[in-house]
């Protein structure tokens, strides 16, 4: 589709950040992440300021049709790439090819700024967007973190004493730099396995995996039979026990190995610091009504779901995202 005379893309100055942030939140209100941010006034305010602070550090554009706002684009500058942080078209202007116009503009802008790649994450449930990126020759890195939830009262009888032929061990880590290095090591292996060296290099060199780790989150290196097998990060929460899991993309978890891992997570007594200034804290007690949340890649999600009964695992596919990229000539 050619740009008609009524279509114009205009850069948004920093002084209009508040307006631009509200516009993007309106456009993306169907996104589960944005929906979750609206659950309480406190979370809405925190999300808004966090979102706005990221937009402030980026290139911001709007697409105008006959002078009216039809879409928006926010681009984050990386070492070798542009990361499309937010792109969208307002509801009344969809299905007119404006998403394609914005992505073509992004590619031209990347060439102008001498960037080699364009990257972004997309909800897989957003089928029109996925089809558009496929037509524009974007490739999936083959990975993306997704969320599964497990009812403890259902899995506890299964995981109490798993018979395990493999020896699984956990080493607690306390050095934040080491934790980040191990996380990127496994993430890079995942990407190389599914999408090749180009995807691996931009993901590691340009920090495509946005890790926001804290030293007070219990983190463990996982070993199987003495060999490195993955990394587990436990995130304190008032309502859930939440773990992020990185692992070898070629590994196939046996049911017994998985039970041992889940058993170890459930036995951790996690101190949740509510206020870092006042040092208020509480110990999370997991009871039979608790829910265990796991963040892991799509491939390992499939492995977990295949090993556990469907009545135990809850997986909301609307939260599935993958990272896409394209090499710019």
C-alpha positions, 0 to 999 in steps of 0.5 A: 500500500502506497502512502496517500497524500493524507497520510503523514508520520510525525515525530513526537517531542518529549514535551508531549510525553504525557499525551503520547503515553496515554495514547499508547495505553489506549491503543494497547488496552487489549494487551493482557499486560496493560489489562493487568496494570488496570486492576488497582489504582496503585498498579495503574500508577506504577505501570504508567510511570514505568511505561512513560519513563521508557517511552521518554528514552525512545524515538516517538512517532504518530501516524496521521490520517487527514490530521487525525491520529491513527497510530503510534510508534515507539523505537528503542535504540540498541547497539546494533538494532532498533527494538520496536517497543510499542507500535499500534493503530487506533481501533477505528483505523485498523485494517487499512494497512497502517501497521505496515506503513509504520513498520516500513517507516521503521525499516527506513529509519533504521537504515538512516541510523545505520542499524542492522536489525529490527526486533520486537516482541508480539503476542502470538494471540494477535494473529493479524499482527503475526500475519503482517510480520510474516508478510514483511519477512520478519523471523521468529527467534523461536523463543519467548517467555510464557506463564503457567500456573500450578495448583499446589494442593494438586501437585504436592502429592505427586512431587513429595518423593519422586524416584529419580535416577538422575542426580539433580542439585541446586547451587544458590547464587548471590552475585548479580553479574554471575546470575545475568551471565548464566541467564543470558548463556541459556537464553542464547542457547535457546535462540541459537537452537531455534533461529541461528547465529544472527538472532543469537548475536543481536539478542546477546549483544543488544540485550534483547532479553530485558532482565530486571533482576534483584539480588534479594531474589533467591536464585539457583544454578541447576545441575543434573548429574554434575552438569549445568542444566539451567537457572531458576530465579524465585520472585517473592510475591504476597499471593504466589510462589513465582519462579523464572526458569532457564534451561537447555533447549535440547533437554527433555524433562522427565516427569521425575526430574520435573517433580524434583524441581517443583518439590524444591521450589515449594520447600523454599521459605522466601522472605518478601521485603515489602519496604526496602527502606523500613526493612519490613518483611514477611515470610511467604507460607505456601499452603494447599491453596497457594498457586505456583507460577512458572515463567519459562520458554514456549518449548519448555512449557510444552514439555511441562504441559505434556508431563502433567495432567491438564487439571493441574496446569493452567496456561493462558495462551493470551500471555504468550509472546515471541521475539521477532527480528529482521536483518536490514540491508 
